[in-house]
Amino acid sequence: MTGDSVKSGQIAPHTWNIVNIGEEPYQLDVTWDIGAMGQSKHHIAHDYFNLTDELMNQDHKADSSLPECKSKKANYYVQRGCSFQMRHRLMAYIDRLIEKNEQIYEFRAEGRLNKVAIEKVVADHIVQKLHEQGRSSVGIKTCSNRELGIYRIEIS
C-alpha cells in the first residue's frame, strides 16, 4: 500500500501492507510499530498490527483504495482480550493484572472510552490498589497512541 503518513503535522510518503488473515483483509504497518517502541528495546509495539481502515486512516492516507479492511477479529488487542469499550470491563482486566503482580498494563480503549482521560484514570487506579497492598512507593511510566486508543503503563 502506498500513500502518505501524517506524524506531528508532517506529511511524508510512506508504504505499508494489507494482509489477509482468514479471508479478511487488515492493514499492517510494521515500520510504524518499530518506531512506536521508542527507546525501549524490550518492548515490541503492536499499535499498527491488523487495523481496520478507520483506524489506519487516523494517520495514514492511501493513494488508492484496495480491499476494504473492516474486521477487528485479528487485531492484536482484540486477540489478546485487551480491547475495551466499557470502563468496568477495562478496570476488571486491570484488577486481574494487579492480582497477578504484573508490571506492564497494555490495552486499547475504543469509542467513548478513549475520549476520557482513561490513561490517568487507570494509572491512578493501579497506584491506589498497590498502596492498598502496602506498596508505598510506586513509579509510573506511560506511553500512549491516543489516536488509536492504545495505552501502556509500566510500574516500577
PyMOL commands that set and color helices and strands:
alter all, ss='L'
color gray80, all
select helices_A, chain A and resi 30-36+53-56+76-79+87-99+111-114+118-132
alter helices_A, ss='H'
color red, helices_A
select strands_A, chain A and resi 2-7+10-15+17-21+24-28+60-62+83-84+104-109+140-145+150-155
alter strands_A, ss='S'
color yellow, strands_A
deselect
rebuild
show_as cartoon
